[in-house]
Amino acid sequence: MSARARRDVQLAAGDVELTVRPGLGCRIGSLRVEGRELLRQGDEHGSFPMVPWCGRVDRGRFRDGAELHELPVNHPPHAIHGTGRDAVWSTARSDKASASFFYDLTAPWPRPGRVTQTLDLTEESLTLSMSVEAESDSFPAQAGWHPWFARNLGRGGADVEIAFEPAWQEERGDDHLPTGRRIPRTAGPWDDCFGMPDGVDVLLTWPGELELRVSSRAEWVVVYDEQADWVCVEPQSGPPNGLNTLPRLVTPIDPLEISTTWTWRVL
């Protein structure tokens, strides 16, 4: 890994500070709004891109036409969250409040391609954009983000409240994969995928402290709040195991593109 690849990238806008770690899967290592750290710290946390798939792939296997591909089972019995979070990304450009990064898909992913992620920061928002491009042969892929938000901001305030109105919830089987049946939203805690066909719209409120809205034109979001200290709101281009159940084909002339915007307001 080159020194440039290892080097964290710092962005800032007003009283907002953000750290990107291209050498650790191009994850956001820190997001501070007026001194409040919003993300879980650590090399495996922060907020990382999920690419070229999101969530679990059934037993690490998916078909691309007649071909059966096998991915490393890194969360037995499934493969989970893609290879991008484990890759070293290259910094294409960076300035005070914006940066762009890329990495090339290699084994264990079976097809060549390039993934690009861009971050644009303002005093009120962060916009993340990602694209997956096929180099030659087409392939199914997914993309999304997995942020770990603090349940409590550590300033004596109340825990975060999560508000969203999905059109449906994907029923989760005993194997943690969607069964294919759509059901009304259940009461939390959740480790579940929800359909929002008009676009992802989830509001996180730390009462008396901060509001943060996660929005995206993507139609799928996973909400995970089973841990005591952290919650995750994950906009993504398809449901878990979507490489098998809802494949989105990436071709040399039709890349997969997705974006999300986090907008905050200090209360």
Sequence and secondary structure as in RCSB ss.txt:
>XXXX:A:sequence
MSARARRDVQLAAGDVELTVRPGLGCRIGSLRVEGRELLRQGDEHGSFPMVPWCGRVDRGRFRDGAELHELPVNH
PPHAIHGTGRDAVWSTARSDKASASFFYDLTAPWPRPGRVTQTLDLTEESLTLSMSVEAESDSFPAQAGWHPWFA
RNLGRGGADVEIAFEPAWQEERGDDHLPTGRRIPRTAGPWDDCFGMPDGVDVLLTWPGELELRVSSRAEWVVVYD
EQADWVCVEPQSGPPNGLNTLPRLVTPIDPLEISTTWTWRVL
>XXXX:A:secstr
  HHHHS EEEEETTEEEEEEGGGTTEEEEEEETTEE B  STT SEEEEBS  SEEGGGEEEETTEEEE   SB
TTBEESBSGGGS  EEEEE SSEEEEEEEE TTSSS EEEEEEEEE SSEEEEEEEEEESSS EE   EEEEEEE
SS SSS    EEE   SEEEEE TTSSEEEEEE    SS EEEEE TT EEEEEEETTTEEEEEEES SEEEEE 
 SSSEEEEEEESS TTHHHHS  EEBTTB EEEEEEEEEEE 
